[in-house]
């Protein structure tokens, strides 16, 4: 049995797991700043006095 035929499934599983982990980390980092922002009311802009 060739060593590559034995290692290929393992390498595929590891690379697939790495891709999934990278996507989860990216998604978590992308959503953190959104959580820190205060929720805004869509109608609040109508009632805010702005100097023009």
QUIBELDA-V550577 format. One line per field, one symbol per residue. phi: phi as a letter, one per 30 degrees, with the letter a starting at -180 (. if undefined). psi: psi as a letter, one per 30 degrees, with the letter a starting at -180 (. if undefined). burial: # if it has 24 or more other C-alpha atoms within 12 Angstrom, else .. A space follows every 10 residues. Layout:
phi = ???
psi = ???
burial = ???
//
This chain:
phi = .ddddddedd dddddddddd dddddddddd dddddddddc ddddddcddc dc
psi = kkeefefeee eeeeeeeeee eeeeeeeeee feeeffkkkk kffeffgkkk k.
burial = .......... .......... .......... .......... .......... ..
//
